[in-house]
């Protein structure tokens, strides 16, 4: 999909505020409302805009523990990966999971109210025998940068320019 500078501005703006009125969005990106609406609809229809969500600040409601977890599986058959991934998808406290290359198989991001709840979750995963050979936990002590807003120019700008 070809993206121009206006598309990139639209993507950038709606990441900052998905509830922005269409007229206000058009003003912010420097075009009139109808072309802005048409472009936004095209971006949505293409699947590039996957949805609109509220960004929560869970620490406002109480303490939250975030743990990054390295996981290595015992076996590396497709069925082993599938079993692990099905189990991970079913656990709401696992808010992120990435299959990675290198010396481990997966990185998880887990969010719970405290470390005891996290440890119970890990114990339950191990009891379920979903193929975990070993895991390493890293407690997040401070969030320095949260990847909520994607760098649209860096991700999409260069390739769009090259496609012209």
N, C-alpha and C positions, 0 to 999 in steps of 0.2 A: 504494500500500500504506500503510495506516495504521500508524503506529508510536507506541507510548506510552512513558512514561518507563522502564518495565522493559525494553522492547525496546532502547531506547537504551543502557541500562546493560549489557545483554548484549552488544551490538555493541562498546561501548567495552572491556569486559573481554576479549572474545576477540581483539580487535586487539592488546592488550597481551600475551596469552598464549593462543595458539590450542590449546595442549596442556592447558589447565586441565581438571581432572576435572569431570564434570557436577555432582557434589555440591558441590564447591568453588565452581563458577560460581553455582550456586543460592544458596549462602550469601552470596557477594559482591554479588549483585543483590537479595537480600532476599526470595526466594520459595522454596518447597519444590522438590525435585528434579524431580518429574513435570511440573508446569507449566513449569518452566524448560526441560526437555528438549523439551516440546511447542512452546514458543516458538522455541527454537533450530532445531528441525526446520522450522518454518514459515519462518523467515528463510532457511534454506538452500534450501528448496524454491522460494522466491520468486526465487532468484537474487541476492538482495542480498548474501549471503555467497558470494563467487565461488570460494573455496577456502581452504585452510590451507597456509601456507608457512613455511619456516625463514628467518629474517632473518640474512644472512651479514655478517660484518665482514671484508671482503676484505683490508684493510690488515694484519690479523694475519698473513696468509700472505706478505705482501711489498708492495712499492710498487704503488700504483694511481694512474692518471691519469684524471681525469674531465674531459671537455670538453663544453661546451654549444655547439651549432652552429646558426647561423641559415642556412637554405637558401632560395634563391629559384630557381624553375624558369624555364627558357627560355620554355616555352609553357604555357598554362593550359587545355588541353582535358582532358576526363575521362580520356582514354587516357594523357595525360602524368602525371596524378596517380596513376593506377593503376599505371603502370610504376615510378614512383619508390617508391610504397608497397610494392609486391611486393619490390623490391630491398632496401629497408630491413628488412622483416620477416625476410629470409633471413640477416641479419648479426647474430650473437649479441652482438657488442660494442656494437651500438646498442641500449641498454637502455630507451630512451624515445624516442617520436616523437609530436609533436603537430602537426596542421595548424592554422595560426593565421591570423587576419585581420590586416590592416595592411600594412606595407611588405615583408613577407616571406611565404613560403608554409609553411615548416615550422621547428620547433625540434626538435633532436635532443639526446639525452644519450648520450654515448659513454664507455665505460669500457675502458681498455687498461692494460697494465703500464707503458708509458712513452709519451712523446710521439712517439718514432720510429715505434712501432707504429701510433699514431693517424694519423700523416701517411701511412704506407703504406696504411692503410685508406682514407683520403680520396683518395689517388692512384688506387687501384683503382676507387673509385666513379666518379671522373672519367673513367677509361679505359673504363668500361662504358657510358658515354654514356646515362645514365638521365635526362637532362634538366636537370642542375644548371647554372644560369647563373652563379651565384656563391654563395659561402659565407663565413661569418665564424666563426672559432673563438674560444672564450673558455675559458681554462684555469681550472678551479676550484682555488682555492688553499686554501680551507677550507670545510668543510660547517658551516654555522651551524644549520640546521634541516633535517632530513630528513623528507619527507612520508610516513612509513611508517604513522603512526596518523592516521586521518581524524578531524576534529572532528565527531563524531556529532551532538551537540546543535545545533551551528551549521548542519550540512547537513540534518538530518532533523527536528530538534525543532520549529522554527517552522511548517513545513508540516503536521506532524502535529497540532499544536495547532489550526491553522486548519481542519483537516478535521473536527474534532469538532463 
